[in-house]
Amino acid sequence: MKFLVSLTAGLLSVGLAYASPAPLAKRAVSTDGSCGGSKGFTCQGSSFGNCCSQYGWCGSSTDHCGIGCNSAFGQCTSSSATSKPATTSKVLSTRAASPPTPTPTKNVSNDGTCGGSNGGSTCSGTSFGNCCSASGWCGSTAAYCGSGCQVGFGNCGSNTGAGSSSTSKTSPATPSVTPSGSALQCLNGKNVPYKMTSDSEYAGLVEPYNLRLPYKPAVVVLPITNQHVQDAVVCAAQAGLKVQAKSGGHSYASFSSGGRDGAMQINLQSLQTIQLDQGSGVATVGGGVRLGNLADGIFTQGNAAVSHGTCPGVGIGGHYTHGGYGHTSRNWGLAMDQVVAADVVLANGTLTKASSTQSPDIFWAIRGAAESFGIVTTFYVQTRAAPSSITYFEFTFSGIFNSKSVFTNTFLHIQDVAKNASVVDNRISFGIYLDGSGFSLSGAFFGTVDEFNSGVKPELLRTLPSAETTVQSMGWYDYLVKVSGESTIKTPVTGYDLHEDFFAKSVTVPESAGLTSKALGDLFDYLKTAGSVQYYIIINLYGGPGSAINSKDTNFAAYVDRDSLWVLQNYGYGGDSIDFINGINSAIINAQPQTSFGAYLNYVDPSYDAATAHKLYYGDVVYSRLAALKQQVDPQSVFWNPQAIGA
C-alpha cells in the first residue's frame, strides 16, 4: 500500500508534545478522548480520565497514568512521567536538545525488534516499550529493562521516554509489575493473531474502501475465535489503544480503521459462518460475512431470503447495525430489523448474547451504534421464504434536465405517487438515480408483471417525459444478481479489492414535509454548476403507505430514521468534489428552513464534528440514552471513532 507508514510514525503523529508546552490550566480540555498532538488537548478535567497515555488518549488506568504517560497533557502517577519538568522535556520526541542513547540516527523499531542483530533499531519512542532486551525485543518490564538490556538501543533500568534534556536528569522508574502497556506484548501473551506495519499483509488489510481516507491502524488483529476478539479488546484497553472492528470495510469515513491513525483494527474476515436453521428460519451469521455471500448461503441452504442492500461486497457488521436499506425494505423492514440476537464483545472483554430479553439495552444500542458499544462477532437474523418470483422495473427518462420546470414537475409527480395509497403499498420499493444528465427510476414489486402494469405503471408514468421501459419477472436469485450490478453475488472471503476515492453526504427528508418545489428548483440550479465534477445522487423511497421501515420507532432500536419519505445519497468522486457535494445538501436544506432534515448512518460523513453528527444521526433523545449507556459499559471509550457516542 502506497500510504504505508510505520507504527511508530503513526503513534508519534497523535502523541507528540513540544519542548515548552502551555500550562495545563491554559490548555483546552479534551472533548473527544484524544490528547497532545496537533490539538494539544489536555486530559485534566475531561470525562475520559485525567491521564494522557503514550498513545495520545485520555484515561485513568495504570496504562494511561503510568509508564509513557504524557505529563504535559494531564496527570501522571509514575516517576518517569512526573519527575520531568514540563519546561524542558519532550514527550515521545526524537528531537531532544541533548538526547540520551540511542542517538537520533538509529531507526525507531516498527515491529518490536531491536538491537544489533535486528537491523540496529532502537526501542526509544516506540509503542512497545523503550527498553531493548538481551534477546532483541522492545518492552517495558524488568525482563526488558533489567539484566541484559541493550543500552545502545533504548533505555535501561526504566521505561522512560526518549527525551529529557541534559539539565533535567530523571531517576529510573521502578519497572512495572502490572501488565505492560504494549499491545504487542499483550497479544503475544494471549496468542492472538495480528499483523503489524512491518508485515507484508498489512498494506492489503488496511487499504480502505474510500482511498481518500487511508488511516493507519497501529495493529490489525485477525481473530479466528470469539476469545481472540475478547483478548484483543482487553489488550487494547490495557495499552490505551482505541478499537474499531472491520467487517466489510465499506465505512465511507474509514471508521473501520479507527477514523485516525494509531487505533487497533479488529478484522473479522475469518468469522464466516452462515448456518440456516430451517425449522426456525434463523440464520447464524459471522461478523465478517459480506452481503452477497449471506444471500447466496441462505438461499442455497434453504431457499431463504432476508432484507439487505444490493451491494454484495458490503459487510454485515456496519450494514446491519446502522439501518441497511434495499428494495425489500419497505416490505420486510431494514436489515437491522431482521436481527433477533447478537453475540457482542464488550469493552471489558466479556462476551454477551444480546436480544430483546437478554441484555436488552445492549441489543437496543447495537442496532444503531454498535461501533460505540462492542464488536458483534455473530448475528442471528430472521429469514423468510424467498419469493418464487419478483417484478423488477426500470424507467430511463429523457429530457429531465432540459428545464427546471420539467425536473421539478417530474419529481413532484413521483413524490405524489409515492404517497398515494391507491397506487403504492408495502410491496413496492424504488429509487431515483440522477447525475446531471441521466435520470432513471428502478425498483422491485412483490407481485406479478400484470398487476404492476395495470395498477402502478400507468399512474407512475402519467405526465412524465418519455422513458425507456423495462418490466420483467425474475427468480429471486437472478434478481439479486441483477441489482448487484455484478456477474455474481459471491465475493472473496479474503483479498476483497474494491476501492474508490470519494466524498459523500446524505439527507433524510421527513414524510410530513417531502421536498418542496422551491427545494427542487434550487437543487436543479445548483446541479447546473457542477462543471467537471463527477457525481451522482440516489434518492430512495423509505416512507409512503404501508412502509415496514416506518412501522417501528426508537423504542425498538437506537435508530431514528423511522419517519422519512426519502433518503438521499450525494456522492462525488475525488477530493475535488467535496465543496460541490456540500453544496447539494445546502441547496436543499436552505430552501426548506422550516424542515428538520437528518442524515443516514450508513452514508457516514466524516466532515461533521461529533456534536453535529450526534444531532443528525440520532437526535437529542436517542443520543442522551446512548450516552448514558456508554458511561455504564464503556466509560473509558475503548470503542471510539471521531463521531462515536461520547466523542
Steps between C-alpha positions, in 0.01 A plus 500: 500500500648831389390671820675252730674654799656352807316444825731739678448781252125455531512513877734798507263692278227476764713519814767766439555770761722803471796624703317787664133402529241736636404446864227239548258761627527691171454201271167407346340203676456198274148454367565185298736295718813599310788698651828660402588505132407786271189594700688509829197387701551428869328215681495698825134548583368288210228237538732230360761516777776742598803312359628525141646166387804456278255434214326837541180386671345612830428248774548415864650150496862412579568477130387859450651646818816293533798436277496715186233734635520848342529731801471809281140408421362372830588332825745211529569271792830331410832663581602482137207716404486746785861566581580683176450877511252590229708792383797290397361165398366357179248219513549236232734736315808395305631856478630566852772764539739251659350158433608198703602180336393376255589782263240646262673335203367156595177379343210479744363146513168453324458131574618458859848375412820682594876481536794414283364167380173662388620778274612728780151631580444687825207455735518858621170669413317185388158383613643164607713642781828692508731219621681256267532158659797267473307296244425802280139588585356833614307511826452677831521240777801383701553224245576764239647785708705297747781248465630471144320814378680643193579856605599605150149431365270654758477583866601255770390488861174679415248551223556875487419657165758640261566846604611677806742786454849498646377732777213272598634162600236268645522206733430160341140393545426185690426230238127433478372170635155553349416392144696710252342781304636342184218354295748278318631348820146435623384346172802273490432387854144404410590343162276738307574512124594845371695690234721803548620765258812294425297201379452464127126439544446824693461725194222293350322459830484872576433635151165675540196493277522880487856564381465866596524403868791255544540474877773278644401271787776428751415132480255285304363212703381197301281300738392146426294457817287710732773463761747668268268800472451509876873483567579765239253745654654443842849555359393822330339633816812419704723668242283808460414423137161574349317217323285470191386186321520442127230281350494588130692827533257714300482783751484820295706668774749212544379461856577127479864612503435715806426834336854611585846342510609276784189298587461124532302361208335165570447346158219244503575343161540150649154504662316356201231276646171486307269238648126493439269330749228386263257443786505852643633680194767668714842522338817511707738735320861586580594864545729497195246373245428717197145553376538308177632192675224527760231510232660213310547290813147517637344454156719199423438341840125546515355725230497782755531878468554795731488876468831670408659736252597433140882524517637146554837611637362697795559334837219400732656685796439863408205433271289311752581733790434836330179438306556304182273598210410295195208460264342253743506745789159659462352149503722317752666783692860614516784251537535589869133413554580137418756461781348297787819458705874564486817382672679816613845552652484791743772743609596290802560197277187310596283326241126542531211379290273800462135476404166654593499288817871474584713815537217695333673838537805372313273344237324834457827692473684278252218547251601857423831552681682166524843651432474693829398206717671184388590260222230274361664168425178319408163620375179298528265616225144400426467391139188423301414287199639654182221601262468277196511812283524877529427776251795722414432834331714780361412822320771712337364846420604745232514878522460532878787748523384708204318746725438575865125453463537154345741392774286640779166375370639154432616457855187654652285254304712203614473630857121521471487142375725386785246632751190372314357196680291407198820437305772424754504247782772311687566272204678763293839667550691724263780751472592785267846542350619828349838642403429827322418341168341161568184447706362153568266325742526131588373263763319181589137397538388196698229409253453401139597692190133528401407648837782753479421596140133554576510642852827691539668581172225714338477742792875503559573603140204733453612853397869401502739531204551196278700215647670178401307237691597165652249294696583133550434207727813348651588215730623617841865407454513642147350822634776526764765466230321756281487776762855432616636621168743209507514162326476322836404589854774281646804691624844382615534431870848652499672731257192711425633785288234754410593863577397850397610857570194700601309725734135441588222657703139412567169674565198337662175671401208481746183345364301787644683747278635332189704711262342830397490656156746766618746242632486307174540817295799614705650153471459509121672840481785383718558177306552710188817639662669158524745570221755218487399346835387140466215417733172321542196519727291200604159576653339195661140472611486408870154615601162503332194281559571169671873552547644237737795733562281762662287252694757494783625771736802581712388270780570211265859601416737797531413612150302819442434489127148362532305793361676578172339507160830522310865437581754663267857387445712774340825351372795670331822354362832625633588767751418771245131411538476586871384860464251409230347214701472722806320747278238242399400460863500875553283566196229268633521589868517876451195490273291333775601669826172389656592131459709293743723294273726224629773270372539125446757305702610266222602798285712636783650844434845552659483877457252538787631572846380262770222724631355558153521130414324404822220747432446395138538125544328449836316809618510621861282236665664190352848644539443579867396139565801370307740730685372384837541136401849570364606629841379174656657246265796685345593793725855517360376510138696193392272488196554836333499687172471876442118485501449222754264532793682707760748649252 
